[in-house]
Amino acid sequence: MKENIQNIKYMLAALKLSKRGIGSVEPNPAVGAVIVKNDKIIGSGWHRKFGSAHAEINALKDCKKRNSNPRAATMYVTLEPCCHYGKTGPCADAIIKAGIKKVIIAAKDPSKHAAGKGIEKLRKAGIEVQTGLCKNEAKLLNAPFMKFAATQKCWVILKWAQSVDGKLASGEKKQRWISNELSRKDAHKLRLRSQAILVGIKTVLADDPLLTARLDKNKNKKITRIVLDSNLRIPTNCKLLKTAKEEPVLIVTSKKAVKTKVRKAETILQKGAEILTLPNRQGKCDLKKLLDELARRKIAQLLVEGGAEVIGSFLKQNLADEIAVYIAPKLIGKKGDASINSATENLTQNIDLNNIEIKKFGSDIKISGLLNNLCNE
């Protein structure tokens, strides 16, 4: 009993460390590791940045910094150690070389290059391996990675801000945002998690957004900015096209629009943006085909910031995995623009959220949750 409590304590410490990588490691998973000897943590680490050393390596390096010998110690790690060569060497080899006696793993890695191979390699080397401790917590932490690794389909987050009466815009030009500054800062963390941000053309026409992650955590990260624009209405002087050579822009449109607006299409390309033509479905972009294409491009996590029409399309087609709603304590009434009710009026059944989180940002409240219960899968 006491041993199990201790094991949970150390795994929770590893999970806490892993969260520090969120926003910098994607599309890799956020992983944490602690090394324990004689009931004392002698090394700890987490995956800090995409392409850099993994959590296990950083934990072993930390042992060296502390002048601690990891031989015969126990390692707690939130995800199965890798056993392949990628941007870094295999963590399993480093664990074996360090003389670790026991490895306790929260969740297995469903990737084709892993899928139990790291665990098998450790066991063949004589290391005791246990799996499943705090598995649900680890799976939830890396839900987008888990989905993409297992299915090659991207994780879709729907994000919006609304008033108490469900309005998505104030209707006043002077007041651009409904949510407060703290909420907007948190929303930029969602952008950092993602490899792409998607809006509809109506959002571009109304707000002329830049759609970048304006936080200092990972300045070198390039996020693909996607616009659904079936009729190629995007203004050639908008902020997105002005910055297309600095950060990728993908305009999703139809072949018909490109053929009828050849010069505009050429201008868009000259500005550095990419045009993707896809079939329409009931007069709108075929979202399923778009998601297939994004997955082919290794975009594992997509943040949808579109208006009510775009949000409604993803919900109606059951294409979303997660929602994040920022609610401001305002009643806007008739002067406000589109209501979130228009996004949900065509839903034929209730959608229950799982793993709900409620956070307060000043006077705003954020409600987030998953549309599928991963812990039951």
Contacts in CASP RR format, 6 or more apart in sequence:
PFRMAT RR
TARGET T0000
AUTHOR 0000-0000-0000
METHOD contacts of the structure
MODEL  1
MKENIQNIKYMLAALKLSKRGIGSVEPNPAVGAVIVKNDKIIGSGWHRKF
GSAHAEINALKDCKKRNSNPRAATMYVTLEPCCHYGKTGPCADAIIKAGI
KKVIIAAKDPSKHAAGKGIEKLRKAGIEVQTGLCKNEAKLLNAPFMKFAA
TQKCWVILKWAQSVDGKLASGEKKQRWISNELSRKDAHKLRLRSQAILVG
IKTVLADDPLLTARLDKNKNKKITRIVLDSNLRIPTNCKLLKTAKEEPVL
IVTSKKAVKTKVRKAETILQKGAEILTLPNRQGKCDLKKLLDELARRKIA
QLLVEGGAEVIGSFLKQNLADEIAVYIAPKLIGKKGDASINSATENLTQN
IDLNNIEIKKFGSDIKISGLLNNLCNE
6 39 0 8 1.000
7 76 0 8 1.000
7 104 0 8 1.000
7 133 0 8 1.000
8 133 0 8 1.000
8 134 0 8 1.000
10 34 0 8 1.000
10 36 0 8 1.000
10 41 0 8 1.000
10 74 0 8 1.000
10 76 0 8 1.000
10 104 0 8 1.000
11 76 0 8 1.000
11 78 0 8 1.000
11 104 0 8 1.000
11 106 0 8 1.000
11 133 0 8 1.000
11 134 0 8 1.000
12 134 0 8 1.000
12 137 0 8 1.000
13 34 0 8 1.000
13 41 0 8 1.000
13 44 0 8 1.000
13 76 0 8 1.000
14 32 0 8 1.000
14 33 0 8 1.000
14 34 0 8 1.000
14 44 0 8 1.000
14 55 0 8 1.000
14 76 0 8 1.000
14 77 0 8 1.000
14 78 0 8 1.000
14 106 0 8 1.000
15 32 0 8 1.000
15 78 0 8 1.000
15 106 0 8 1.000
15 134 0 8 1.000
15 137 0 8 1.000
15 138 0 8 1.000
15 141 0 8 1.000
17 32 0 8 1.000
17 33 0 8 1.000
17 34 0 8 1.000
17 44 0 8 1.000
17 45 0 8 1.000
17 46 0 8 1.000
17 55 0 8 1.000
18 30 0 8 1.000
18 31 0 8 1.000
18 32 0 8 1.000
18 46 0 8 1.000
18 47 0 8 1.000
18 55 0 8 1.000
18 78 0 8 1.000
18 141 0 8 1.000
19 30 0 8 1.000
19 141 0 8 1.000
20 30 0 8 1.000
20 46 0 8 1.000
20 48 0 8 1.000
21 30 0 8 1.000
21 46 0 8 1.000
21 47 0 8 1.000
21 48 0 8 1.000
21 49 0 8 1.000
22 30 0 8 1.000
22 189 0 8 1.000
22 192 0 8 1.000
22 193 0 8 1.000
23 189 0 8 1.000
23 192 0 8 1.000
23 193 0 8 1.000
23 217 0 8 1.000
23 218 0 8 1.000
23 221 0 8 1.000
24 48 0 8 1.000
24 49 0 8 1.000
24 50 0 8 1.000
24 192 0 8 1.000
24 217 0 8 1.000
24 218 0 8 1.000
24 221 0 8 1.000
25 31 0 8 1.000
25 47 0 8 1.000
25 48 0 8 1.000
25 49 0 8 1.000
25 50 0 8 1.000
26 50 0 8 1.000
26 144 0 8 1.000
26 145 0 8 1.000
26 192 0 8 1.000
26 193 0 8 1.000
26 194 0 8 1.000
26 195 0 8 1.000
26 300 0 8 1.000
26 301 0 8 1.000
27 50 0 8 1.000
27 144 0 8 1.000
27 145 0 8 1.000
27 148 0 8 1.000
27 195 0 8 1.000
27 298 0 8 1.000
27 299 0 8 1.000
27 300 0 8 1.000
27 301 0 8 1.000
28 47 0 8 1.000
28 50 0 8 1.000
28 51 0 8 1.000
28 145 0 8 1.000
29 47 0 8 1.000
29 79 0 8 1.000
29 109 0 8 1.000
29 142 0 8 1.000
29 145 0 8 1.000
29 146 0 8 1.000
30 46 0 8 1.000
30 47 0 8 1.000
30 78 0 8 1.000
30 141 0 8 1.000
30 142 0 8 1.000
31 46 0 8 1.000
31 47 0 8 1.000
31 54 0 8 1.000
31 55 0 8 1.000
31 56 0 8 1.000
31 77 0 8 1.000
31 78 0 8 1.000
31 79 0 8 1.000
31 142 0 8 1.000
32 44 0 8 1.000
32 45 0 8 1.000
32 46 0 8 1.000
32 47 0 8 1.000
32 55 0 8 1.000
32 59 0 8 1.000
32 77 0 8 1.000
32 78 0 8 1.000
32 79 0 8 1.000
33 44 0 8 1.000
33 45 0 8 1.000
33 46 0 8 1.000
33 55 0 8 1.000
33 56 0 8 1.000
33 58 0 8 1.000
33 59 0 8 1.000
33 75 0 8 1.000
33 76 0 8 1.000
33 77 0 8 1.000
33 78 0 8 1.000
34 41 0 8 1.000
34 43 0 8 1.000
34 44 0 8 1.000
34 45 0 8 1.000
34 59 0 8 1.000
34 75 0 8 1.000
34 76 0 8 1.000
35 41 0 8 1.000
35 42 0 8 1.000
35 43 0 8 1.000
35 44 0 8 1.000
35 59 0 8 1.000
35 60 0 8 1.000
35 62 0 8 1.000
35 63 0 8 1.000
35 68 0 8 1.000
35 70 0 8 1.000
35 73 0 8 1.000
35 74 0 8 1.000
35 75 0 8 1.000
35 76 0 8 1.000
35 100 0 8 1.000
36 42 0 8 1.000
36 73 0 8 1.000
36 74 0 8 1.000
36 75 0 8 1.000
36 76 0 8 1.000
37 68 0 8 1.000
37 69 0 8 1.000
37 70 0 8 1.000
37 72 0 8 1.000
37 73 0 8 1.000
37 74 0 8 1.000
42 63 0 8 1.000
42 66 0 8 1.000
42 68 0 8 1.000
42 70 0 8 1.000
42 73 0 8 1.000
43 59 0 8 1.000
43 60 0 8 1.000
43 62 0 8 1.000
43 63 0 8 1.000
43 66 0 8 1.000
43 68 0 8 1.000
43 70 0 8 1.000
44 59 0 8 1.000
44 62 0 8 1.000
45 55 0 8 1.000
45 58 0 8 1.000
45 59 0 8 1.000
45 62 0 8 1.000
46 55 0 8 1.000
46 58 0 8 1.000
47 53 0 8 1.000
47 54 0 8 1.000
47 55 0 8 1.000
47 58 0 8 1.000
48 58 0 8 1.000
49 218 0 8 1.000
50 87 0 8 1.000
50 221 0 8 1.000
51 87 0 8 1.000
51 88 0 8 1.000
52 87 0 8 1.000
52 88 0 8 1.000
53 61 0 8 1.000
53 88 0 8 1.000
54 81 0 8 1.000
54 82 0 8 1.000
54 88 0 8 1.000
54 91 0 8 1.000
55 77 0 8 1.000
55 78 0 8 1.000
56 75 0 8 1.000
56 77 0 8 1.000
56 81 0 8 1.000
56 91 0 8 1.000
56 94 0 8 1.000
56 95 0 8 1.000
57 88 0 8 1.000
57 91 0 8 1.000
57 94 0 8 1.000
59 75 0 8 1.000
59 77 0 8 1.000
60 70 0 8 1.000
60 94 0 8 1.000
60 95 0 8 1.000
60 98 0 8 1.000
63 69 0 8 1.000
63 70 0 8 1.000
63 98 0 8 1.000
70 98 0 8 1.000
70 99 0 8 1.000
70 100 0 8 1.000
71 98 0 8 1.000
71 99 0 8 1.000
71 100 0 8 1.000
71 101 0 8 1.000
72 99 0 8 1.000
72 100 0 8 1.000
72 101 0 8 1.000
73 99 0 8 1.000
73 100 0 8 1.000
73 101 0 8 1.000
73 102 0 8 1.000
74 100 0 8 1.000
74 101 0 8 1.000
74 102 0 8 1.000
74 103 0 8 1.000
74 104 0 8 1.000
75 95 0 8 1.000
75 100 0 8 1.000
75 102 0 8 1.000
75 103 0 8 1.000
75 104 0 8 1.000
76 104 0 8 1.000
76 133 0 8 1.000
77 103 0 8 1.000
77 104 0 8 1.000
77 105 0 8 1.000
77 106 0 8 1.000
78 105 0 8 1.000
78 106 0 8 1.000
78 107 0 8 1.000
78 134 0 8 1.000
78 138 0 8 1.000
78 141 0 8 1.000
78 142 0 8 1.000
79 105 0 8 1.000
79 106 0 8 1.000
79 107 0 8 1.000
79 108 0 8 1.000
79 109 0 8 1.000
79 138 0 8 1.000
79 142 0 8 1.000
80 105 0 8 1.000
80 107 0 8 1.000
80 108 0 8 1.000
80 109 0 8 1.000
80 114 0 8 1.000
80 116 0 8 1.000
80 118 0 8 1.000
80 119 0 8 1.000
80 131 0 8 1.000
81 90 0 8 1.000
81 91 0 8 1.000
81 92 0 8 1.000
81 95 0 8 1.000
81 103 0 8 1.000
81 105 0 8 1.000
81 118 0 8 1.000
81 122 0 8 1.000
82 89 0 8 1.000
82 90 0 8 1.000
82 91 0 8 1.000
82 92 0 8 1.000
82 109 0 8 1.000
82 113 0 8 1.000
82 114 0 8 1.000
82 118 0 8 1.000
83 90 0 8 1.000
83 91 0 8 1.000
83 92 0 8 1.000
83 93 0 8 1.000
83 113 0 8 1.000
83 114 0 8 1.000
83 117 0 8 1.000
83 118 0 8 1.000
83 121 0 8 1.000
84 90 0 8 1.000
84 113 0 8 1.000
84 114 0 8 1.000
84 117 0 8 1.000
90 121 0 8 1.000
92 118 0 8 1.000
92 121 0 8 1.000
92 122 0 8 1.000
93 121 0 8 1.000
95 103 0 8 1.000
95 122 0 8 1.000
95 127 0 8 1.000
96 121 0 8 1.000
96 122 0 8 1.000
96 125 0 8 1.000
96 127 0 8 1.000
100 127 0 8 1.000
101 127 0 8 1.000
101 128 0 8 1.000
102 127 0 8 1.000
102 128 0 8 1.000
102 129 0 8 1.000
102 130 0 8 1.000
103 122 0 8 1.000
103 127 0 8 1.000
103 128 0 8 1.000
103 129 0 8 1.000
103 130 0 8 1.000
104 129 0 8 1.000
104 130 0 8 1.000
104 131 0 8 1.000
104 133 0 8 1.000
105 119 0 8 1.000
105 129 0 8 1.000
105 130 0 8 1.000
105 131 0 8 1.000
105 132 0 8 1.000
105 133 0 8 1.000
106 131 0 8 1.000
106 132 0 8 1.000
106 133 0 8 1.000
106 134 0 8 1.000
106 135 0 8 1.000
106 137 0 8 1.000
106 138 0 8 1.000
107 131 0 8 1.000
107 132 0 8 1.000
107 135 0 8 1.000
107 138 0 8 1.000
107 139 0 8 1.000
107 142 0 8 1.000
107 146 0 8 1.000
108 114 0 8 1.000
108 115 0 8 1.000
108 116 0 8 1.000
108 119 0 8 1.000
108 131 0 8 1.000
109 115 0 8 1.000
109 116 0 8 1.000
109 118 0 8 1.000
109 149 0 8 1.000
110 146 0 8 1.000
110 149 0 8 1.000
110 150 0 8 1.000
111 149 0 8 1.000
114 149 0 8 1.000
119 129 0 8 1.000
119 131 0 8 1.000
122 129 0 8 1.000
123 129 0 8 1.000
136 374 0 8 1.000
136 375 0 8 1.000
139 146 0 8 1.000
139 374 0 8 1.000
139 375 0 8 1.000
140 355 0 8 1.000
140 370 0 8 1.000
140 374 0 8 1.000
140 375 0 8 1.000
143 155 0 8 1.000
143 321 0 8 1.000
143 322 0 8 1.000
143 370 0 8 1.000
143 374 0 8 1.000
144 154 0 8 1.000
144 155 0 8 1.000
144 193 0 8 1.000
144 300 0 8 1.000
144 301 0 8 1.000
144 321 0 8 1.000
145 300 0 8 1.000
146 374 0 8 1.000
147 153 0 8 1.000
147 154 0 8 1.000
147 155 0 8 1.000
147 300 0 8 1.000
147 321 0 8 1.000
148 154 0 8 1.000
148 155 0 8 1.000
148 295 0 8 1.000
148 300 0 8 1.000
148 301 0 8 1.000
152 295 0 8 1.000
153 291 0 8 1.000
153 295 0 8 1.000
154 291 0 8 1.000
154 294 0 8 1.000
154 295 0 8 1.000
154 299 0 8 1.000
154 300 0 8 1.000
154 301 0 8 1.000
154 302 0 8 1.000
155 300 0 8 1.000
155 301 0 8 1.000
155 302 0 8 1.000
155 321 0 8 1.000
155 322 0 8 1.000
156 291 0 8 1.000
156 302 0 8 1.000
156 304 0 8 1.000
156 314 0 8 1.000
156 319 0 8 1.000
156 320 0 8 1.000
156 321 0 8 1.000
156 322 0 8 1.000
157 190 0 8 1.000
157 193 0 8 1.000
157 194 0 8 1.000
157 301 0 8 1.000
157 302 0 8 1.000
157 303 0 8 1.000
157 304 0 8 1.000
157 320 0 8 1.000
157 321 0 8 1.000
157 322 0 8 1.000
157 323 0 8 1.000
157 324 0 8 1.000
158 304 0 8 1.000
158 311 0 8 1.000
158 314 0 8 1.000
158 315 0 8 1.000
158 320 0 8 1.000
158 322 0 8 1.000
158 323 0 8 1.000
158 324 0 8 1.000
159 187 0 8 1.000
159 190 0 8 1.000
159 303 0 8 1.000
159 304 0 8 1.000
159 305 0 8 1.000
159 323 0 8 1.000
159 324 0 8 1.000
159 325 0 8 1.000
159 326 0 8 1.000
160 168 0 8 1.000
160 305 0 8 1.000
160 306 0 8 1.000
160 307 0 8 1.000
160 311 0 8 1.000
160 325 0 8 1.000
160 326 0 8 1.000
160 340 0 8 1.000
161 168 0 8 1.000
161 177 0 8 1.000
161 178 0 8 1.000
161 179 0 8 1.000
161 183 0 8 1.000
161 187 0 8 1.000
161 325 0 8 1.000
161 326 0 8 1.000
161 327 0 8 1.000
161 328 0 8 1.000
162 168 0 8 1.000
162 178 0 8 1.000
162 325 0 8 1.000
162 326 0 8 1.000
162 327 0 8 1.000
162 328 0 8 1.000
162 340 0 8 1.000
163 170 0 8 1.000
163 178 0 8 1.000
163 327 0 8 1.000
163 328 0 8 1.000
163 330 0 8 1.000
163 331 0 8 1.000
163 332 0 8 1.000
163 333 0 8 1.000
164 327 0 8 1.000
164 328 0 8 1.000
164 329 0 8 1.000
164 330 0 8 1.000
164 331 0 8 1.000
165 331 0 8 1.000
165 332 0 8 1.000
165 333 0 8 1.000
165 339 0 8 1.000
166 332 0 8 1.000
166 339 0 8 1.000
166 340 0 8 1.000
166 341 0 8 1.000
167 178 0 8 1.000
167 332 0 8 1.000
167 333 0 8 1.000
167 336 0 8 1.000
167 337 0 8 1.000
167 338 0 8 1.000
167 339 0 8 1.000
167 340 0 8 1.000
168 178 0 8 1.000
168 307 0 8 1.000
168 308 0 8 1.000
168 337 0 8 1.000
168 338 0 8 1.000
168 339 0 8 1.000
168 340 0 8 1.000
169 178 0 8 1.000
169 206 0 8 1.000
169 336 0 8 1.000
169 337 0 8 1.000
169 338 0 8 1.000
170 178 0 8 1.000
170 330 0 8 1.000
170 332 0 8 1.000
170 335 0 8 1.000
170 336 0 8 1.000
170 337 0 8 1.000
171 332 0 8 1.000
171 335 0 8 1.000
171 336 0 8 1.000
171 337 0 8 1.000
172 335 0 8 1.000
176 207 0 8 1.000
177 184 0 8 1.000
178 326 0 8 1.000
178 328 0 8 1.000
178 330 0 8 1.000
178 332 0 8 1.000
179 187 0 8 1.000
179 326 0 8 1.000
179 328 0 8 1.000
179 361 0 8 1.000
179 364 0 8 1.000
180 328 0 8 1.000
180 361 0 8 1.000
180 362 0 8 1.000
180 363 0 8 1.000
180 364 0 8 1.000
182 361 0 8 1.000
182 362 0 8 1.000
182 364 0 8 1.000
183 326 0 8 1.000
183 328 0 8 1.000
183 361 0 8 1.000
183 364 0 8 1.000
183 366 0 8 1.000
185 215 0 8 1.000
186 326 0 8 1.000
186 359 0 8 1.000
186 361 0 8 1.000
186 366 0 8 1.000
187 324 0 8 1.000
187 326 0 8 1.000
188 213 0 8 1.000
188 214 0 8 1.000
188 215 0 8 1.000
189 215 0 8 1.000
190 303 0 8 1.000
190 324 0 8 1.000
191 197 0 8 1.000
191 211 0 8 1.000
191 212 0 8 1.000
191 213 0 8 1.000
191 223 0 8 1.000
191 303 0 8 1.000
192 213 0 8 1.000
192 215 0 8 1.000
192 217 0 8 1.000
192 218 0 8 1.000
192 221 0 8 1.000
193 301 0 8 1.000
193 303 0 8 1.000
194 223 0 8 1.000
194 301 0 8 1.000
194 302 0 8 1.000
194 303 0 8 1.000
195 223 0 8 1.000
195 224 0 8 1.000
195 298 0 8 1.000
195 299 0 8 1.000
195 300 0 8 1.000
195 301 0 8 1.000
195 302 0 8 1.000
196 223 0 8 1.000
196 224 0 8 1.000
196 225 0 8 1.000
196 226 0 8 1.000
196 250 0 8 1.000
196 294 0 8 1.000
196 299 0 8 1.000
196 301 0 8 1.000
196 302 0 8 1.000
196 303 0 8 1.000
197 211 0 8 1.000
197 223 0 8 1.000
197 224 0 8 1.000
197 225 0 8 1.000
197 226 0 8 1.000
197 302 0 8 1.000
197 303 0 8 1.000
197 304 0 8 1.000
197 305 0 8 1.000
198 226 0 8 1.000
198 227 0 8 1.000
198 228 0 8 1.000
198 302 0 8 1.000
198 303 0 8 1.000
198 304 0 8 1.000
198 305 0 8 1.000
198 306 0 8 1.000
198 310 0 8 1.000
199 209 0 8 1.000
199 211 0 8 1.000
199 226 0 8 1.000
199 227 0 8 1.000
199 228 0 8 1.000
199 304 0 8 1.000
199 305 0 8 1.000
199 306 0 8 1.000
199 307 0 8 1.000
199 310 0 8 1.000
200 227 0 8 1.000
200 228 0 8 1.000
200 229 0 8 1.000
200 306 0 8 1.000
200 307 0 8 1.000
200 309 0 8 1.000
200 310 0 8 1.000
201 227 0 8 1.000
201 228 0 8 1.000
201 229 0 8 1.000
201 230 0 8 1.000
201 231 0 8 1.000
201 233 0 8 1.000
201 234 0 8 1.000
202 307 0 8 1.000
202 309 0 8 1.000
203 209 0 8 1.000
203 305 0 8 1.000
203 306 0 8 1.000
203 307 0 8 1.000
203 310 0 8 1.000
204 227 0 8 1.000
204 229 0 8 1.000
204 234 0 8 1.000
204 235 0 8 1.000
204 238 0 8 1.000
204 240 0 8 1.000
205 233 0 8 1.000
205 235 0 8 1.000
206 337 0 8 1.000
208 235 0 8 1.000
208 238 0 8 1.000
208 239 0 8 1.000
209 239 0 8 1.000
209 240 0 8 1.000
209 305 0 8 1.000
210 239 0 8 1.000
210 240 0 8 1.000
210 243 0 8 1.000
211 223 0 8 1.000
211 225 0 8 1.000
211 240 0 8 1.000
211 305 0 8 1.000
212 223 0 8 1.000
212 225 0 8 1.000
212 243 0 8 1.000
212 247 0 8 1.000
213 221 0 8 1.000
213 223 0 8 1.000
222 247 0 8 1.000
222 248 0 8 1.000
223 247 0 8 1.000
223 248 0 8 1.000
224 248 0 8 1.000
224 249 0 8 1.000
224 250 0 8 1.000
224 299 0 8 1.000
225 240 0 8 1.000
225 247 0 8 1.000
225 248 0 8 1.000
225 249 0 8 1.000
225 250 0 8 1.000
226 249 0 8 1.000
226 250 0 8 1.000
226 251 0 8 1.000
226 252 0 8 1.000
226 294 0 8 1.000
226 302 0 8 1.000
227 234 0 8 1.000
227 240 0 8 1.000
227 249 0 8 1.000
227 250 0 8 1.000
227 251 0 8 1.000
227 252 0 8 1.000
228 252 0 8 1.000
228 284 0 8 1.000
228 285 0 8 1.000
228 310 0 8 1.000
229 251 0 8 1.000
229 252 0 8 1.000
229 253 0 8 1.000
229 257 0 8 1.000
230 253 0 8 1.000
230 254 0 8 1.000
230 257 0 8 1.000
230 280 0 8 1.000
230 283 0 8 1.000
230 284 0 8 1.000
230 285 0 8 1.000
231 253 0 8 1.000
231 254 0 8 1.000
231 257 0 8 1.000
232 251 0 8 1.000
232 253 0 8 1.000
232 257 0 8 1.000
232 258 0 8 1.000
232 261 0 8 1.000
232 264 0 8 1.000
232 265 0 8 1.000
232 268 0 8 1.000
234 240 0 8 1.000
234 241 0 8 1.000
234 251 0 8 1.000
234 268 0 8 1.000
235 241 0 8 1.000
236 264 0 8 1.000
236 267 0 8 1.000
236 268 0 8 1.000
236 271 0 8 1.000
240 249 0 8 1.000
240 273 0 8 1.000
241 249 0 8 1.000
241 268 0 8 1.000
241 271 0 8 1.000
241 272 0 8 1.000
241 273 0 8 1.000
242 271 0 8 1.000
243 249 0 8 1.000
244 271 0 8 1.000
244 272 0 8 1.000
244 273 0 8 1.000
245 271 0 8 1.000
245 272 0 8 1.000
248 274 0 8 1.000
249 272 0 8 1.000
249 273 0 8 1.000
249 274 0 8 1.000
250 273 0 8 1.000
250 274 0 8 1.000
250 275 0 8 1.000
250 276 0 8 1.000
251 268 0 8 1.000
251 273 0 8 1.000
251 274 0 8 1.000
251 275 0 8 1.000
251 276 0 8 1.000
252 276 0 8 1.000
252 278 0 8 1.000
252 285 0 8 1.000
252 290 0 8 1.000
253 275 0 8 1.000
253 276 0 8 1.000
253 277 0 8 1.000
253 278 0 8 1.000
253 285 0 8 1.000
254 277 0 8 1.000
254 278 0 8 1.000
254 279 0 8 1.000
254 280 0 8 1.000
254 285 0 8 1.000
255 277 0 8 1.000
257 265 0 8 1.000
258 265 0 8 1.000
258 275 0 8 1.000
258 277 0 8 1.000
265 275 0 8 1.000
268 275 0 8 1.000
269 275 0 8 1.000
276 290 0 8 1.000
276 293 0 8 1.000
278 285 0 8 1.000
278 286 0 8 1.000
278 289 0 8 1.000
278 290 0 8 1.000
278 293 0 8 1.000
279 286 0 8 1.000
279 289 0 8 1.000
280 286 0 8 1.000
281 287 0 8 1.000
284 313 0 8 1.000
287 313 0 8 1.000
287 314 0 8 1.000
287 317 0 8 1.000
287 319 0 8 1.000
288 317 0 8 1.000
288 319 0 8 1.000
291 302 0 8 1.000
291 319 0 8 1.000
294 302 0 8 1.000
304 310 0 8 1.000
304 311 0 8 1.000
304 314 0 8 1.000
304 320 0 8 1.000
307 338 0 8 1.000
307 343 0 8 1.000
308 338 0 8 1.000
308 339 0 8 1.000
308 340 0 8 1.000
308 342 0 8 1.000
308 343 0 8 1.000
309 338 0 8 1.000
309 342 0 8 1.000
309 343 0 8 1.000
311 340 0 8 1.000
311 343 0 8 1.000
312 342 0 8 1.000
312 343 0 8 1.000
312 344 0 8 1.000
312 346 0 8 1.000
314 320 0 8 1.000
315 343 0 8 1.000
315 344 0 8 1.000
315 347 0 8 1.000
315 351 0 8 1.000
316 346 0 8 1.000
316 347 0 8 1.000
318 371 0 8 1.000
320 371 0 8 1.000
321 370 0 8 1.000
321 371 0 8 1.000
321 372 0 8 1.000
322 368 0 8 1.000
322 369 0 8 1.000
322 370 0 8 1.000
322 371 0 8 1.000
323 353 0 8 1.000
323 368 0 8 1.000
323 369 0 8 1.000
323 371 0 8 1.000
324 366 0 8 1.000
324 367 0 8 1.000
324 368 0 8 1.000
324 369 0 8 1.000
325 366 0 8 1.000
325 367 0 8 1.000
325 368 0 8 1.000
326 361 0 8 1.000
326 364 0 8 1.000
326 365 0 8 1.000
326 366 0 8 1.000
327 364 0 8 1.000
327 365 0 8 1.000
327 366 0 8 1.000
327 367 0 8 1.000
328 363 0 8 1.000
328 364 0 8 1.000
329 363 0 8 1.000
329 364 0 8 1.000
351 371 0 8 1.000
353 367 0 8 1.000
353 369 0 8 1.000
353 370 0 8 1.000
353 371 0 8 1.000
354 369 0 8 1.000
354 370 0 8 1.000
354 371 0 8 1.000
354 372 0 8 1.000
354 373 0 8 1.000
354 374 0 8 1.000
354 375 0 8 1.000
355 369 0 8 1.000
355 370 0 8 1.000
355 373 0 8 1.000
355 374 0 8 1.000
355 375 0 8 1.000
356 367 0 8 1.000
356 368 0 8 1.000
356 369 0 8 1.000
357 366 0 8 1.000
357 367 0 8 1.000
357 368 0 8 1.000
357 369 0 8 1.000
358 365 0 8 1.000
358 366 0 8 1.000
358 367 0 8 1.000
359 365 0 8 1.000
359 366 0 8 1.000
359 368 0 8 1.000
360 366 0 8 1.000
END
